[in-house]
C-alpha cells in the first residue's frame, strides 16, 4: 500500500510561510508567497486573513474562507504535492520562543 500523507497541524508565519506537520512525523515548509497572485489565492495577501484563517481542512493545509470551517468553501492544497515538493525542516522552536515572549510581554502589562 502506498503512503498518502495527511496534514495534522499547520503554523503560519508573517512572511507567508507555513510549517506543515504530517502524520508520519515529518515537518515541511511551504512558501505561500508563490500563490499570492493566483486567482482566489490573492485574498491571502491580507496578512491578517493569511494568519488567522490558515488551518487544517480536508487533511491538508487550507485557508478557511467562510470563517465556519466549511470544507467545501476553503482554499486547500494537495497534501501529496506539499509532501513531495516542500523541503523538510526542523521544528521551529525559535517561533515558539517568540510567541512565548510576546505572551509574557502582554501579561506583564
MIDOSE-1310 file (N, C-alpha, C; in nm, 2 decimals, decimal comma, always signed):
residues 109
xxxx	+0,08/-0,12/+0,00/+0,00/+0,00/+0,00/+0,09/+0,12/+0,00; +0,06/+0,22/-0,08/+0,13/+0,34/-0,10/+0,09/+0,44/+0,01; +0,19/+0,51/+0,07/+0,16/+0,61/+0,17/+0,10/+0,74/+0,11; -0,01/+0,78/+0,16/-0,07/+0,91/+0,12/-0,07/+1,00/+0,24
xxxx	+0,01/+1,11/+0,24/+0,03/+1,19/+0,35/-0,10/+1,27/+0,39; -0,11/+1,29/+0,52/-0,22/+1,37/+0,58/-0,16/+1,48/+0,67; -0,20/+1,60/+0,66/-0,16/+1,71/+0,74/-0,23/+1,71/+0,87; -0,16/+1,72/+0,98/-0,22/+1,72/+1,11/-0,21/+1,85/+1,18
xxxx	-0,12/+1,94/+1,14/-0,11/+2,07/+1,20/-0,04/+2,16/+1,11; -0,07/+2,29/+1,12/+0,00/+2,39/+1,04/+0,03/+2,51/+1,13; +0,14/+2,58/+1,10/+0,18/+2,70/+1,17/+0,22/+2,81/+1,07; +0,14/+2,91/+1,05/+0,17/+3,01/+0,95/+0,27/+3,11/+1,02
xxxx	+0,35/+3,18/+0,93/+0,44/+3,28/+0,98/+0,40/+3,41/+0,90; +0,45/+3,52/+0,95/+0,42/+3,65/+0,89/+0,48/+3,68/+0,76; +0,58/+3,59/+0,72/+0,65/+3,61/+0,59/+0,59/+3,51/+0,49; +0,46/+3,48/+0,51/+0,38/+3,39/+0,42/+0,44/+3,25/+0,40
xxxx	+0,50/+3,20/+0,50/+0,55/+3,06/+0,50/+0,46/+2,99/+0,60; +0,45/+2,85/+0,58/+0,37/+2,77/+0,67/+0,45/+2,64/+0,70; +0,46/+2,62/+0,83/+0,52/+2,49/+0,87/+0,40/+2,39/+0,87; +0,43/+2,28/+0,80/+0,33/+2,18/+0,78/+0,37/+2,05/+0,85
xxxx	+0,29/+2,00/+0,95/+0,32/+1,88/+1,02/+0,24/+1,77/+0,96; +0,31/+1,66/+0,92/+0,24/+1,55/+0,86/+0,23/+1,43/+0,95; +0,14/+1,34/+0,92/+0,11/+1,23/+1,01/+0,22/+1,13/+1,03; +0,32/+1,14/+0,94/+0,44/+1,05/+0,96/+0,55/+1,11/+1,05
xxxx	+0,52/+1,23/+1,10/+0,61/+1,30/+1,19/+0,70/+1,40/+1,12; +0,70/+1,40/+0,99/+0,78/+1,50/+0,91/+0,72/+1,64/+0,92; +0,81/+1,74/+0,91/+0,77/+1,88/+0,91/+0,83/+1,94/+0,78; +0,74/+2,00/+0,70/+0,78/+2,06/+0,57/+0,75/+2,21/+0,58
xxxx	+0,82/+2,29/+0,50/+0,80/+2,43/+0,50/+0,75/+2,47/+0,36; +0,63/+2,53/+0,36/+0,57/+2,58/+0,23/+0,58/+2,73/+0,22; +0,62/+2,78/+0,11/+0,63/+2,92/+0,09/+0,51/+2,96/+0,01; +0,41/+3,02/+0,08/+0,28/+3,05/+0,02/+0,29/+3,18/-0,07
xxxx	+0,40/+3,25/-0,06/+0,41/+3,38/-0,14/+0,40/+3,35/-0,29; +0,43/+3,23/-0,33/+0,41/+3,19/-0,47/+0,27/+3,19/-0,52; +0,17/+3,19/-0,42/+0,03/+3,18/-0,45/-0,04/+3,32/-0,46; +0,03/+3,42/-0,40/-0,04/+3,55/-0,38/-0,10/+3,62/-0,50
xxxx	-0,05/+3,58/-0,62/-0,10/+3,65/-0,74/-0,19/+3,56/-0,82; -0,23/+3,45/-0,77/-0,31/+3,35/-0,84/-0,46/+3,34/-0,80; -0,54/+3,38/-0,88/-0,69/+3,37/-0,86/-0,74/+3,39/-0,72; -0,81/+3,29/-0,67/-0,87/+3,30/-0,54/-0,77/+3,32/-0,43
xxxx	-0,65/+3,28/-0,45/-0,54/+3,29/-0,35/-0,49/+3,43/-0,33; -0,54/+3,52/-0,41/-0,50/+3,66/-0,39/-0,55/+3,72/-0,26; -0,65/+3,66/-0,21/-0,70/+3,71/-0,08/-0,60/+3,68/+0,04; -0,51/+3,59/+0,01/-0,41/+3,56/+0,11/-0,31/+3,68/+0,13
xxxx	-0,31/+3,78/+0,04/-0,22/+3,89/+0,05/-0,25/+3,97/+0,18; -0,38/+3,96/+0,22/-0,42/+4,02/+0,35/-0,35/+3,94/+0,46; -0,25/+3,99/+0,52/-0,17/+3,91/+0,62/-0,25/+3,86/+0,74; -0,35/+3,94/+0,78/-0,43/+3,90/+0,89/-0,52/+3,78/+0,85
xxxx	-0,57/+3,79/+0,73/-0,65/+3,67/+0,67/-0,56/+3,55/+0,66; -0,44/+3,57/+0,61/-0,35/+3,46/+0,59/-0,32/+3,39/+0,72; -0,29/+3,47/+0,82/-0,25/+3,41/+0,95/-0,37/+3,35/+1,03; -0,48/+3,42/+1,03/-0,60/+3,38/+1,11/-0,68/+3,27/+1,05
xxxx	-0,68/+3,26/+0,92/-0,76/+3,16/+0,85/-0,68/+3,03/+0,81; -0,55/+3,03/+0,83/-0,47/+2,91/+0,80/-0,51/+2,80/+0,90; -0,54/+2,68/+0,84/-0,58/+2,57/+0,93/-0,56/+2,44/+0,85; -0,61/+2,34/+0,91/-0,62/+2,20/+0,85/-0,76/+2,17/+0,82
xxxx	-0,79/+2,15/+0,69/-0,92/+2,10/+0,65/-0,90/+2,00/+0,54; -0,98/+1,90/+0,53/-0,97/+1,80/+0,43/-0,83/+1,73/+0,44; -0,78/+1,72/+0,56/-0,65/+1,66/+0,58/-0,53/+1,72/+0,52; -0,54/+1,86/+0,49/-0,43/+1,93/+0,43/-0,43/+2,07/+0,47
xxxx	-0,33/+2,14/+0,43/-0,32/+2,29/+0,45/-0,43/+2,36/+0,38; -0,50/+2,45/+0,45/-0,61/+2,52/+0,39/-0,63/+2,65/+0,46; -0,71/+2,74/+0,39/-0,75/+2,86/+0,45/-0,90/+2,86/+0,45; -0,95/+2,89/+0,57/-1,10/+2,89/+0,59/-1,16/+3,01/+0,54
xxxx	-1,20/+3,01/+0,42/-1,26/+3,13/+0,35/-1,38/+3,19/+0,42; -1,48/+3,10/+0,45/-1,61/+3,14/+0,51/-1,60/+3,17/+0,66; -1,50/+3,13/+0,73/-1,49/+3,15/+0,87/-1,57/+3,05/+0,95; -1,62/+2,95/+0,89/-1,70/+2,85/+0,97/-1,65/+2,71/+0,95
xxxx	-1,53/+2,69/+0,90/-1,46/+2,56/+0,88/-1,54/+2,47/+0,79; -1,60/+2,53/+0,68/-1,67/+2,46/+0,58/-1,57/+2,40/+0,48; -1,55/+2,27/+0,48/-1,46/+2,20/+0,39/-1,48/+2,22/+0,24; -1,60/+2,26/+0,21/-1,64/+2,28/+0,07/-1,61/+2,42/+0,01
xxxx	-1,58/+2,51/+0,10/-1,55/+2,65/+0,06/-1,41/+2,70/+0,09; -1,33/+2,61/+0,14/-1,19/+2,65/+0,18/-1,10/+2,66/+0,06; -0,99/+2,72/+0,07/-0,88/+2,72/-0,02/-0,78/+2,61/+0,03; -0,77/+2,50/-0,04/-0,68/+2,39/+0,01/-0,58/+2,35/-0,09
xxxx	-0,48/+2,29/-0,05/-0,37/+2,24/-0,14/-0,36/+2,09/-0,13; -0,31/+2,03/-0,23/-0,30/+1,88/-0,24/-0,19/+1,84/-0,14; -0,22/+1,76/-0,04/-0,12/+1,72/+0,06/+0,00/+1,64/+0,00; -0,03/+1,56/-0,11/+0,08/+1,48/-0,17/+0,18/+1,58/-0,24
xxxx	+0,13/+1,68/-0,30/+0,22/+1,78/-0,37/+0,30/+1,85/-0,26; +0,24/+1,89/-0,16/+0,31/+1,96/-0,05/+0,42/+1,87/+0,01; +0,38/+1,74/+0,03/+0,47/+1,65/+0,09/+0,59/+1,62/+0,00; +0,57/+1,61/-0,13/+0,67/+1,58/-0,22/+0,76/+1,70/-0,27
xxxx	+0,70/+1,82/-0,26/+0,78/+1,93/-0,31/+0,83/+2,03/-0,21; +0,78/+2,03/-0,09/+0,83/+2,12/+0,01/+0,95/+2,06/+0,09; +1,05/+2,15/+0,12/+1,16/+2,10/+0,19/+1,13/+2,05/+0,33; +1,19/+1,95/+0,38/+1,18/+1,91/+0,52/+1,26/+2,00/+0,60
xxxx	+1,21/+2,03/+0,72/+1,27/+2,12/+0,81/+1,26/+2,07/+0,95; +1,34/+2,13/+1,04/+1,33/+2,10/+1,18/+1,21/+2,18/+1,25; +1,17/+2,13/+1,36/+1,06/+2,20/+1,43/+1,11/+2,35/+1,46; +1,02/+2,44/+1,44/+1,05/+2,59/+1,45/+1,05/+2,63/+1,60
xxxx	+1,14/+2,58/+1,68/+1,14/+2,62/+1,82/+1,16/+2,77/+1,84; +1,23/+2,83/+1,75/+1,25/+2,98/+1,76/+1,12/+3,05/+1,75; +1,02/+2,99/+1,68/+0,89/+3,05/+1,66/+0,81/+3,04/+1,79; +0,82/+2,93/+1,86/+0,75/+2,90/+1,98/+0,81/+3,00/+2,09
xxxx	+0,94/+3,02/+2,09/+1,00/+3,11/+2,19/+0,96/+3,25/+2,16; +0,94/+3,29/+2,04/+0,90/+3,43/+2,00/+0,75/+3,45/+2,05; +0,67/+3,35/+2,03/+0,53/+3,36/+2,07/+0,52/+3,36/+2,23; +0,60/+3,28/+2,29/+0,60/+3,28/+2,44/+0,65/+3,42/+2,49
xxxx	+0,75/+3,48/+2,43/+0,80/+3,61/+2,48/+0,69/+3,71/+2,46; +0,62/+3,71/+2,34/+0,52/+3,81/+2,32/+0,40/+3,79/+2,42; +0,37/+3,67/+2,45/+0,27/+3,65/+2,55/+0,31/+3,70/+2,69; +0,43/+3,68/+2,73/+0,48/+3,72/+2,86/+0,48/+3,88/+2,86
xxxx	+0,52/+3,94/+2,75/+0,51/+4,09/+2,75/+0,37/+4,14/+2,76; +0,28/+4,08/+2,70/+0,14/+4,12/+2,71/+0,08/+4,10/+2,86; +0,12/+3,99/+2,92/+0,07/+3,96/+3,05/+0,14/+4,05/+3,16; +0,26/+4,10/+3,13/+0,33/+4,19/+3,22/+0,27/+4,33/+3,23
x	+0,19/+4,36/+3,13/+0,13/+4,50/+3,12/+0,01/+4,52/+3,21
